[in-house]
Amino acid sequence: MQVLWSEPDAEFTARSVSDALGTHAYTTIATILDRLDQKGIVTRHPEGRVHRYRANGSQAALSAMLMREALAVTSDPDSALDHFVRVLSGSEAESLGAALRRRARASR
């Protein structure tokens, strides 16, 4: 995802992502990109025999989606949120508080 986020308006092939990373086989990257497309995290556009991929959102948007999914699978979301807040750093807690205040103002 770092490669796709590095140029948000660009589209990448599995080969170009594999080359940029240099750490994984092309087939591994192609499989991962296909799974990310199935999950809606990236969009795949066919171009002849090649597929081009683009991130469907920012890194922040993906992080928010993953946090929301993690919260959705717990049987006790209140407790999970309580634990989450306890492990935040001071600056993270301040950022969370500011985000909650912005949300409250926007919903008025």
N, CA, C and O atoms as a printed pandas DataFrame, in Angstrom:
     atom_number atom_name residue_name chain_id  residue_number  x_coord  y_coord  z_coord
0              1         N          MET        A               1    0.828   -1.192    0.000
1              2        CA          MET        A               1    0.000    0.000    0.000
2              3         C          MET        A               1    0.870    1.253    0.000
3              4         O          MET        A               1    0.484    2.276   -0.565
4              5         N          GLN        A               2    2.036    1.179    0.627
5              6        CA          GLN        A               2    2.915    2.351    0.649
6              7         C          GLN        A               2    3.244    2.807   -0.775
7              8         O          GLN        A               2    3.309    4.006   -1.046
8              9         N          VAL        A               3    3.448    1.870   -1.662
9             10        CA          VAL        A               3    3.771    2.225   -3.046
10            11         C          VAL        A               3    2.581    2.932   -3.688
11            12         O          VAL        A               3    2.753    3.956   -4.349
12            13         N          LEU        A               4    1.390    2.402   -3.501
13            14        CA          LEU        A               4    0.203    3.014   -4.093
14            15         C          LEU        A               4   -0.064    4.389   -3.487
15            16         O          LEU        A               4   -0.462    5.312   -4.198
16            17         N          TRP        A               5    0.150    4.531   -2.187
17            18        CA          TRP        A               5   -0.061    5.829   -1.542
18            19         C          TRP        A               5    1.014    6.847   -1.895
19            20         O          TRP        A               5    0.809    8.050   -1.735
20            21         N          SER        A               6    2.164    6.368   -2.377
21            22        CA          SER        A               6    3.258    7.294   -2.680
22            23         C          SER        A               6    2.902    8.255   -3.814
23            24         O          SER        A               6    3.428    9.366   -3.872
24            25         N          GLU        A               7    2.024    7.838   -4.700
25            26        CA          GLU        A               7    1.540    8.678   -5.801
26            27         C          GLU        A               7    0.036    8.445   -5.926
27            28         O          GLU        A               7   -0.398    7.619   -6.729
28            29         N          PRO        A               8   -0.761    9.168   -5.137
29            30        CA          PRO        A               8   -2.201    8.892   -5.061
30            31         C          PRO        A               8   -2.945    8.958   -6.391
31            32         O          PRO        A               8   -3.966    8.290   -6.549
32            33         N          ASP        A               9   -2.466    9.739   -7.344
33            34        CA          ASP        A               9   -3.177    9.864   -8.613
34            35         C          ASP        A               9   -2.683    8.886   -9.671
35            36         O          ASP        A               9   -3.207    8.850  -10.784
36            37         N          ALA        A              10   -1.679    8.098   -9.322
37            38        CA          ALA        A              10   -1.095    7.166  -10.291
38            39         C          ALA        A              10   -1.727    5.783  -10.154
39            40         O          ALA        A              10   -2.304    5.441   -9.121
40            41         N          GLU        A              11   -1.604    5.010  -11.210
41            42        CA          GLU        A              11   -2.007    3.613  -11.192
42            43         C          GLU        A              11   -0.758    2.772  -11.380
43            44         O          GLU        A              11    0.141    3.137  -12.137
44            45         N          PHE        A              12   -0.709    1.653  -10.691
45            46        CA          PHE        A              12    0.470    0.799  -10.698
46            47         C          PHE        A              12    0.098   -0.603  -11.157
47            48         O          PHE        A              12   -1.012   -1.069  -10.904
48            49         N          THR        A              13    1.011   -1.265  -11.820
49            50        CA          THR        A              13    0.846   -2.670  -12.138
50            51         C          THR        A              13    1.436   -3.483  -10.996
51            52         O          THR        A              13    2.207   -2.965  -10.188
52            53         N          ALA        A              14    1.073   -4.753  -10.933
53            54        CA          ALA        A              14    1.672   -5.627   -9.920
54            55         C          ALA        A              14    3.186   -5.666  -10.103
55            56         O          ALA        A              14    3.932   -5.713   -9.125
56            57         N          ARG        A              15    3.634   -5.646  -11.350
57            58        CA          ARG        A              15    5.077   -5.665  -11.627
58            59         C          ARG        A              15    5.752   -4.402  -11.088
59            60         O          ARG        A              15    6.829   -4.486  -10.497
60            61         N          SER        A              16    5.132   -3.235  -11.285
61            62        CA          SER        A              16    5.767   -2.004  -10.813
62            63         C          SER        A              16    5.791   -1.944   -9.286
63            64         O          SER        A              16    6.735   -1.413   -8.701
64            65         N          VAL        A              17    4.762   -2.484   -8.642
65            66        CA          VAL        A              17    4.763   -2.543   -7.176
66            67         C          VAL        A              17    5.845   -3.503   -6.708
67            68         O          VAL        A              17    6.594   -3.197   -5.780
68            69         N          SER        A              18    5.929   -4.665   -7.350
69            70        CA          SER        A              18    6.949   -5.651   -7.002
70            71         C          SER        A              18    8.346   -5.071   -7.181
71            72         O          SER        A              18    9.212   -5.251   -6.325
72            73         N          ASP        A              19    8.562   -4.383   -8.281
73            74        CA          ASP        A              19    9.877   -3.774   -8.530
74            75         C          ASP        A              19   10.201   -2.696   -7.499
75            76         O          ASP        A              19   11.341   -2.591   -7.044
76            77         N          ALA        A              20    9.200   -1.897   -7.130
77            78        CA          ALA        A              20    9.423   -0.829   -6.159
78            79         C          ALA        A              20    9.779   -1.397   -4.788
79            80         O          ALA        A              20   10.609   -0.836   -4.072
80            81         N          LEU        A              21    9.151   -2.507   -4.432
81            82        CA          LEU        A              21    9.431   -3.112   -3.132
82            83         C          LEU        A              21   10.731   -3.906   -3.148
83            84         O          LEU        A              21   11.543   -3.831   -2.226
84            85         N          GLY        A              22   10.903   -4.664   -4.217
85            86        CA          GLY        A              22   12.118   -5.444   -4.363
86            87         C          GLY        A              22   12.286   -6.557   -3.344
87            88         O          GLY        A              22   13.356   -7.161   -3.271
88            89         N          THR        A              23   11.259   -6.842   -2.556
89            90        CA          THR        A              23   11.397   -7.824   -1.485
90            91         C          THR        A              23   10.511   -9.049   -1.644
91            92         O          THR        A              23   10.700  -10.044   -0.945
92            93         N          HIS        A              24    9.552   -8.988   -2.551
93            94        CA          HIS        A              24    8.605  -10.094   -2.703
94            95         C          HIS        A              24    8.482  -10.469   -4.174
95            96         O          HIS        A              24    8.710   -9.650   -5.064
96            97         N          ALA        A              25    8.119  -11.713   -4.405
97            98        CA          ALA        A              25    7.929  -12.186   -5.772
98            99         C          ALA        A              25    6.736  -11.479   -6.408
99           100         O          ALA        A              25    5.785  -11.098   -5.725
100          101         N          TYR        A              26    6.803  -11.314   -7.702
101          102        CA          TYR        A              26    5.716  -10.687   -8.458
102          103         C          TYR        A              26    4.394  -11.383   -8.186
103          104         O          TYR        A              26    3.372  -10.723   -8.001
104          105         N          THR        A              27    4.404  -12.718   -8.161
105          106        CA          THR        A              27    3.154  -13.459   -7.970
106          107         C          THR        A              27    2.546  -13.180   -6.594
107          108         O          THR        A              27    1.324  -13.142   -6.447
108          109         N          THR        A              28    3.388  -12.989   -5.605
109          110        CA          THR        A              28    2.895  -12.661   -4.260
110          111         C          THR        A              28    2.220  -11.299   -4.270
111          112         O          THR        A              28    1.138  -11.132   -3.706
112          113         N          ILE        A              29    2.856  -10.330   -4.907
113          114        CA          ILE        A              29    2.293   -8.975   -4.990
114          115         C          ILE        A              29    0.984   -9.008   -5.772
115          116         O          ILE        A              29    0.014   -8.363   -5.373
116          117         N          ALA        A              30    0.940   -9.748   -6.876
117          118        CA          ALA        A              30   -0.280   -9.834   -7.680
118          119         C          ALA        A              30   -1.423  -10.433   -6.858
119          120         O          ALA        A              30   -2.558   -9.966   -6.945
120          121         N          THR        A              31   -1.134  -11.452   -6.071
121          122        CA          THR        A              31   -2.155  -12.073   -5.221
122          123         C          THR        A              31   -2.651  -11.090   -4.164
123          124         O          THR        A              31   -3.855  -10.978   -3.934
124          125         N          ILE        A              32   -1.733  -10.386   -3.527
125          126        CA          ILE        A              32   -2.119   -9.413   -2.496
126          127         C          ILE        A              32   -2.969   -8.302   -3.096
127          128         O          ILE        A              32   -3.985   -7.917   -2.517
128          129         N          LEU        A              33   -2.565   -7.785   -4.247
129          130        CA          LEU        A              33   -3.348   -6.724   -4.889
130          131         C          LEU        A              33   -4.737   -7.219   -5.277
131          132         O          LEU        A              33   -5.712   -6.477   -5.159
132          133         N          ASP        A              34   -4.836   -8.456   -5.733
133          134        CA          ASP        A              34   -6.141   -9.020   -6.066
134          135         C          ASP        A              34   -7.022   -9.106   -4.824
135          136         O          ASP        A              34   -8.209   -8.788   -4.885
136          137         N          ARG        A              35   -6.457   -9.528   -3.711
137          138        CA          ARG        A              35   -7.234   -9.619   -2.464
138          139         C          ARG        A              35   -7.632   -8.238   -1.961
139          140         O          ARG        A              35   -8.740   -8.057   -1.455
140          141         N          LEU        A              36   -6.739   -7.266   -2.095
141          142        CA          LEU        A              36   -7.077   -5.898   -1.691
142          143         C          LEU        A              36   -8.194   -5.336   -2.564
143          144         O          LEU        A              36   -9.032   -4.573   -2.084
144          145         N          ASP        A              37   -8.209   -5.707   -3.845
145          146        CA          ASP        A              37   -9.301   -5.302   -4.736
146          147         C          ASP        A              37  -10.617   -5.929   -4.272
147          148         O          ASP        A              37  -11.645   -5.253   -4.234
148          149         N          GLN        A              38  -10.591   -7.205   -3.924
149          150        CA          GLN        A              38  -11.800   -7.896   -3.453
150          151         C          GLN        A              38  -12.347   -7.261   -2.176
151          152         O          GLN        A              38  -13.557   -7.260   -1.950
152          153         N          LYS        A              39  -11.458   -6.722   -1.342
153          154        CA          LYS        A              39  -11.876   -6.083   -0.094
154          155         C          LYS        A              39  -12.258   -4.619   -0.290
155          156         O          LYS        A              39  -12.733   -3.968    0.640
156          157         N          GLY        A              40  -12.050   -4.103   -1.505
157          158        CA          GLY        A              40  -12.398   -2.720   -1.783
158          159         C          GLY        A              40  -11.351   -1.711   -1.341
159          160         O          GLY        A              40  -11.620   -0.510   -1.311
160          161         N          ILE        A              41  -10.173   -2.181   -1.003
161          162        CA          ILE        A              41   -9.114   -1.284   -0.547
162          163         C          ILE        A              41   -8.389   -0.655   -1.731
163          164         O          ILE        A              41   -7.913    0.477   -1.646
164          165         N          VAL        A              42   -8.309   -1.384   -2.819
165          166        CA          VAL        A              42   -7.758   -0.849   -4.068
166          167         C          VAL        A              42   -8.767   -1.076   -5.184
167          168         O          VAL        A              42   -9.680   -1.890   -5.051
168          169         N          THR        A              43   -8.600   -0.363   -6.264
169          170        CA          THR        A              43   -9.418   -0.557   -7.459
170          171         C          THR        A              43   -8.518   -1.088   -8.555
171          172         O          THR        A              43   -7.402   -0.607   -8.750
172          173         N          ARG        A              44   -9.017   -2.087   -9.266
173          174        CA          ARG        A              44   -8.255   -2.700  -10.360
174          175         C          ARG        A              44   -8.898   -2.322  -11.677
175          176         O          ARG        A              44  -10.107   -2.465  -11.855
176          177         N          HIS        A              45   -8.076   -1.837  -12.605
177          178        CA          HIS        A              45   -8.535   -1.493  -13.953
178          179         C          HIS        A              45   -7.790   -2.357  -14.950
179          180         O          HIS        A              45   -6.564   -2.295  -15.032
180          181         N          PRO        A              46   -8.533   -3.178  -15.724
181          182        CA          PRO        A              46   -7.847   -3.975  -16.740
182          183         C          PRO        A              46   -7.381   -3.092  -17.893
183          184         O          PRO        A              46   -8.081   -2.179  -18.330
184          185         N          GLU        A              47   -6.209   -3.389  -18.355
185          186        CA          GLU        A              47   -5.637   -2.696  -19.513
186          187         C          GLU        A              47   -4.933   -3.753  -20.359
187          188         O          GLU        A              47   -3.748   -4.031  -20.181
188          189         N          GLY        A              48   -5.695   -4.332  -21.281
189          190        CA          GLY        A              48   -5.160   -5.458  -22.036
190          191         C          GLY        A              48   -5.005   -6.654  -21.115
191          192         O          GLY        A              48   -5.945   -7.036  -20.417
192          193         N          ARG        A              49   -3.820   -7.243  -21.114
193          194        CA          ARG        A              49   -3.560   -8.394  -20.251
194          195         C          ARG        A              49   -3.022   -7.981  -18.886
195          196         O          ARG        A              49   -2.759   -8.825  -18.029
196          197         N          VAL        A              50   -2.863   -6.689  -18.696
197          198        CA          VAL        A              50   -2.298   -6.162  -17.444
198          199         C          VAL        A              50   -3.411   -5.476  -16.652
199          200         O          VAL        A              50   -4.342   -4.911  -17.224
200          201         N          HIS        A              51   -3.297   -5.538  -15.348
201          202        CA          HIS        A              51   -4.215   -4.798  -14.483
202          203         C          HIS        A              51   -3.446   -3.659  -13.824
203          204         O          HIS        A              51   -2.286   -3.808  -13.440
204          205         N          ARG        A              52   -4.118   -2.527  -13.704
205          206        CA          ARG        A              52   -3.534   -1.376  -13.015
206          207         C          ARG        A              52   -4.317   -1.162  -11.726
207          208         O          ARG        A              52   -5.538   -1.318  -11.687
208          209         N          TYR        A              53   -3.591   -0.804  -10.679
209          210        CA          TYR        A              53   -4.189   -0.682   -9.356
210          211         C          TYR        A              53   -4.001    0.729   -8.814
211          212         O          TYR        A              53   -3.002    1.399   -9.077
212          213         N          ARG        A              54   -4.993    1.150   -8.052
213          214        CA          ARG        A              54   -4.959    2.466   -7.397
214          215         C          ARG        A              54   -5.592    2.306   -6.016
215          216         O          ARG        A              54   -6.574    1.581   -5.854
216          217         N          ALA        A              55   -5.026    2.981   -5.032
217          218        CA          ALA        A              55   -5.594    2.953   -3.681
218          219         C          ALA        A              55   -6.957    3.635   -3.692
219          220         O          ALA        A              55   -7.152    4.635   -4.383
220          221         N          ASN        A              56   -7.897    3.092   -2.925
221          222        CA          ASN        A              56   -9.232    3.666   -2.852
222          223         C          ASN        A              56   -9.356    4.751   -1.793
223          224         O          ASN        A              56  -10.441    5.300   -1.601
224          225         N          GLY        A              57   -8.304    5.060   -1.126
225          226        CA          GLY        A              57   -8.347    6.099   -0.101
226          227         C          GLY        A              57   -6.970    6.284    0.491
227          228         O          GLY        A              57   -6.000    5.638    0.094
228          229         N          SER        A              58   -6.915    7.167    1.431
229          230        CA          SER        A              58   -5.642    7.476    2.072
230          231         C          SER        A              58   -5.290    6.420    3.118
231          232         O          SER        A              58   -6.102    5.563    3.467
232          233         N          GLN        A              59   -4.073    6.512    3.596
233          234        CA          GLN        A              59   -3.641    5.624    4.667
234          235         C          GLN        A              59   -4.499    5.863    5.913
235          236         O          GLN        A              59   -4.850    4.919    6.621
236          237         N          ALA        A              60   -4.831    7.118    6.173
237          238        CA          ALA        A              60   -5.668    7.444    7.329
238          239         C          ALA        A              60   -7.063    6.822    7.189
239          240         O          ALA        A              60   -7.616    6.310    8.163
240          241         N          ALA        A              61   -7.619    6.866    6.000
241          242        CA          ALA        A              61   -8.945    6.278    5.774
242          243         C          ALA        A              61   -8.915    4.766    5.974
243          244         O          ALA        A              61   -9.845    4.196    6.544
244          245         N          LEU        A              62   -7.853    4.118    5.510
245          246        CA          LEU        A              62   -7.736    2.671    5.698
246          247         C          LEU        A              62   -7.581    2.351    7.180
247          248         O          LEU        A              62   -8.192    1.403    7.674
248          249         N          SER        A              63   -6.779    3.120    7.886
249          250        CA          SER        A              63   -6.609    2.890    9.327
250          251         C          SER        A              63   -7.942    3.010   10.049
251          252         O          SER        A              63   -8.260    2.197   10.918
252          253         N          ALA        A              64   -8.715    4.018    9.692
253          254        CA          ALA        A              64  -10.027    4.202   10.317
254          255         C          ALA        A              64  -10.940    3.019   10.022
255          256         O          ALA        A              64  -11.652    2.554   10.912
256          257         N          MET        A              65  -10.928    2.528    8.794
257          258        CA          MET        A              65  -11.757    1.388    8.425
258          259         C          MET        A              65  -11.343    0.147    9.223
259          260         O          MET        A              65  -12.198   -0.603    9.694
260          261         N          LEU        A              66  -10.039   -0.067    9.373
261          262        CA          LEU        A              66   -9.562   -1.234   10.114
262          263         C          LEU        A              66   -9.917   -1.133   11.597
263          264         O          LEU        A              66  -10.263   -2.136   12.221
264          265         N          MET        A              67   -9.832    0.068   12.160
265          266        CA          MET        A              67  -10.225    0.248   13.553
266          267         C          MET        A              67  -11.713   -0.023   13.721
267          268         O          MET        A              67  -12.132   -0.653   14.693
268          269         N          ARG        A              68  -12.502    0.451   12.778
269          270        CA          ARG        A              68  -13.955    0.237   12.837
270          271         C          ARG        A              68  -14.286   -1.248   12.726
271          272         O          ARG        A              68  -15.149   -1.748   13.447
272          273         N          GLU        A              69  -13.603   -1.952   11.826
273          274        CA          GLU        A              69  -13.826   -3.393   11.678
274          275         C          GLU        A              69  -13.439   -4.147   12.950
275          276         O          GLU        A              69  -14.131   -5.078   13.361
276          277         N          ALA        A              70  -12.323   -3.736   13.573
277          278        CA          ALA        A              70  -11.898   -4.381   14.813
278          279         C          ALA        A              70  -12.939   -4.171   15.905
279          280         O          ALA        A              70  -13.221   -5.086   16.678
280          281         N          LEU        A              71  -13.498   -3.002   15.973
281          282        CA          LEU        A              71  -14.522   -2.705   16.971
282          283         C          LEU        A              71  -15.807   -3.499   16.699
283          284         O          LEU        A              71  -16.505   -3.901   17.631
284          285         N          ALA        A              72  -16.105   -3.717   15.438
285          286        CA          ALA        A              72  -17.338   -4.414   15.062
286          287         C          ALA        A              72  -17.320   -5.894   15.441
287          288         O          ALA        A              72  -18.384   -6.490   15.610
288          289         N          VAL        A              73  -16.157   -6.492   15.575
289          290        CA          VAL        A              73  -16.098   -7.927   15.847
290          291         C          VAL        A              73  -16.046   -8.262   17.335
291          292         O          VAL        A              73  -16.119   -9.434   17.706
292          293         N          THR        A              74  -15.921   -7.256   18.185
293          294        CA          THR        A              74  -15.878   -7.536   19.619
294          295         C          THR        A              74  -17.286   -7.630   20.193
295          296         O          THR        A              74  -18.211   -6.968   19.725
296          297         N          SER        A              75  -17.426   -8.465   21.217
297          298        CA          SER        A              75  -18.725   -8.581   21.873
298          299         C          SER        A              75  -18.950   -7.463   22.885
299          300         O          SER        A              75  -20.069   -7.268   23.359
300          301         N          ASP        A              76  -17.887   -6.727   23.216
301          302        CA          ASP        A              76  -17.985   -5.649   24.199
302          303         C          ASP        A              76  -17.256   -4.407   23.681
303          304         O          ASP        A              76  -16.147   -4.115   24.126
304          305         N          PRO        A              77  -17.870   -3.672   22.742
305          306        CA          PRO        A              77  -17.187   -2.516   22.163
306          307         C          PRO        A              77  -16.848   -1.437   23.181
307          308         O          PRO        A              77  -15.832   -0.758   23.029
308          309         N          ASP        A              78  -17.669   -1.256   24.217
309          310        CA          ASP        A              78  -17.364   -0.243   25.228
310          311         C          ASP        A              78  -16.050   -0.563   25.938
311          312         O          ASP        A              78  -15.222    0.321   26.156
312          313         N          SER        A              79  -15.867   -1.823   26.293
313          314        CA          SER        A              79  -14.636   -2.245   26.951
314          315         C          SER        A              79  -13.439   -2.117   26.006
315          316         O          SER        A              79  -12.360   -1.690   26.416
316          317         N          ALA        A              80  -13.637   -2.485   24.749
317          318        CA          ALA        A              80  -12.552   -2.368   23.768
318          319         C          ALA        A              80  -12.124   -0.913   23.619
319          320         O          ALA        A              80  -10.931   -0.613   23.570
320          321         N          LEU        A              81  -13.103   -0.007   23.547
321          322        CA          LEU        A              81  -12.775    1.417   23.449
322          323         C          LEU        A              81  -12.061    1.906   24.699
323          324         O          LEU        A              81  -11.122    2.697   24.609
324          325         N          ASP        A              82  -12.497    1.442   25.862
325          326        CA          ASP        A              82  -11.850    1.824   27.106
326          327         C          ASP        A              82  -10.384    1.382   27.111
327          328         O          ASP        A              82   -9.500    2.154   27.482
328          329         N          HIS        A              83  -10.134    0.148   26.701
329          330        CA          HIS        A              83   -8.758   -0.349   26.626
330          331         C          HIS        A              83   -7.942    0.453   25.613
331          332         O          HIS        A              83   -6.782    0.782   25.860
332          333         N          PHE        A              84   -8.553    0.760   24.485
333          334        CA          PHE        A              84   -7.872    1.528   23.445
334          335         C          PHE        A              84   -7.441    2.892   23.974
335          336         O          PHE        A              84   -6.303    3.312   23.768
336          337         N          VAL        A              85   -8.347    3.575   24.650
337          338        CA          VAL        A              85   -8.046    4.913   25.165
338          339         C          VAL        A              85   -6.927    4.855   26.196
339          340         O          VAL        A              85   -6.112    5.774   26.276
340          341         N          ARG        A              86   -6.880    3.785   26.987
341          342        CA          ARG        A              86   -5.837    3.667   28.011
342          343         C          ARG        A              86   -4.441    3.480   27.432
343          344         O          ARG        A              86   -3.453    3.799   28.094
344          345         N          VAL        A              87   -4.342    2.970   26.214
345          346        CA          VAL        A              87   -3.007    2.749   25.641
346          347         C          VAL        A              87   -2.556    3.887   24.731
347          348         O          VAL        A              87   -1.458    3.832   24.176
348          349         N          LEU        A              88   -3.381    4.913   24.570
349          350        CA          LEU        A              88   -3.011    6.057   23.744
350          351         C          LEU        A              88   -1.946    6.892   24.435
351          352         O          LEU        A              88   -1.937    7.023   25.659
352          353         N          SER        A              89   -1.055    7.452   23.639
353          354        CA          SER        A              89   -0.108    8.427   24.182
354          355         C          SER        A              89   -0.870    9.718   24.462
355          356         O          SER        A              89   -2.026    9.865   24.064
356          357         N          GLY        A              90   -0.225   10.635   25.138
357          358        CA          GLY        A              90   -0.870   11.910   25.430
358          359         C          GLY        A              90   -1.288   12.651   24.175
359          360         O          GLY        A              90   -2.393   13.189   24.107
360          361         N          SER        A              91   -0.408   12.682   23.178
361          362        CA          SER        A              91   -0.739   13.402   21.944
362          363         C          SER        A              91   -1.830   12.685   21.164
363          364         O          SER        A              91   -2.665   13.330   20.531
364          365         N          GLU        A              92   -1.831   11.348   21.204
365          366        CA          GLU        A              92   -2.896   10.605   20.531
366          367         C          GLU        A              92   -4.241   10.864   21.206
367          368         O          GLU        A              92   -5.259   11.012   20.529
368          369         N          ALA        A              93   -4.247   10.920   22.536
369          370        CA          ALA        A              93   -5.486   11.204   23.270
370          371         C          ALA        A              93   -5.988   12.605   22.946
371          372         O          ALA        A              93   -7.191   12.813   22.789
372          373         N          GLU        A              94   -5.073   13.565   22.844
373          374        CA          GLU        A              94   -5.469   14.924   22.475
374          375         C          GLU        A              94   -6.071   14.953   21.073
375          376         O          GLU        A              94   -7.077   15.624   20.843
376          377         N          SER        A              95   -5.464   14.233   20.144
377          378        CA          SER        A              95   -5.986   14.172   18.774
378          379         C          SER        A              95   -7.367   13.529   18.749
379          380         O          SER        A              95   -8.256   13.992   18.034
380          381         N          LEU        A              96   -7.548   12.470   19.524
381          382        CA          LEU        A              96   -8.854   11.813   19.589
382          383         C          LEU        A              96   -9.895   12.763   20.170
383          384         O          LEU        A              96  -11.012   12.857   19.660
384          385         N          GLY        A              97   -9.530   13.459   21.227
385          386        CA          GLY        A              97  -10.454   14.421   21.823
386          387         C          GLY        A              97  -10.847   15.508   20.835
387          388         O          GLY        A              97  -12.018   15.879   20.745
388          389         N          ALA        A              98   -9.869   16.017   20.095
389          390        CA          ALA        A              98  -10.153   17.060   19.097
390          391         C          ALA        A              98  -11.071   16.523   18.004
391          392         O          ALA        A              98  -11.980   17.225   17.560
392          393         N          ALA        A              99  -10.845   15.299   17.573
393          394        CA          ALA        A              99  -11.698   14.700   16.535
394          395         C          ALA        A              99  -13.129   14.530   17.046
395          396         O          ALA        A              99  -14.085   14.766   16.306
396          397         N          LEU        A             100  -13.277   14.127   18.293
397          398        CA          LEU        A             100  -14.617   13.968   18.865
398          399         C          LEU        A             100  -15.325   15.314   18.997
399          400         O          LEU        A             100  -16.533   15.410   18.778
400          401         N          ARG        A             101  -14.567   16.357   19.358
401          402        CA          ARG        A             101  -15.170   17.698   19.444
402          403         C          ARG        A             101  -15.608   18.184   18.058
403          404         O          ARG        A             101  -16.680   18.773   17.920
404          405         N          ARG        A             102  -14.778   17.937   17.026
405          406        CA          ARG        A             102  -15.162   18.324   15.655
406          407         C          ARG        A             102  -16.411   17.590   15.229
407          408         O          ARG        A             102  -17.290   18.175   14.596
408          409         N          ARG        A             103  -16.503   16.315   15.564
409          410        CA          ARG        A             103  -17.686   15.519   15.212
410          411         C          ARG        A             103  -18.926   16.065   15.909
411          412         O          ARG        A             103  -19.993   16.163   15.303
412          413         N          ALA        A             104  -18.785   16.417   17.172
413          414        CA          ALA        A             104  -19.926   16.960   17.921
414          415         C          ALA        A             104  -20.385   18.272   17.338
415          416         O          ALA        A             104  -21.587   18.517   17.227
416          417         N          ARG        A             105  -19.432   19.134   16.957
417          418        CA          ARG        A             105  -19.810   20.435   16.333
418          419         C          ARG        A             105  -20.481   20.212   14.989
419          420         O          ARG        A             105  -21.438   20.911   14.655
420          421         N          ALA        A             106  -20.000   19.262   14.219
421          422        CA          ALA        A             106  -20.548   19.000   12.877
422          423         C          ALA        A             106  -21.952   18.413   12.950
423          424         O          ALA        A             106  -22.748   18.598   12.029
424          425         N          SER        A             107  -22.265   17.711   14.030
425          426        CA          SER        A             107  -23.575   17.067   14.116
426          427         C          SER        A             107  -24.649   17.987   14.699
427          428         O          SER        A             107  -25.819   17.611   14.779
428          429         N          ARG        A             108  -24.248   19.184   15.102
429          430        CA          ARG        A             108  -25.247   20.133   15.664
430          431         C          ARG        A             108  -26.053   20.765   14.591
431          432         O          ARG        A             108  -26.930   21.581   14.877
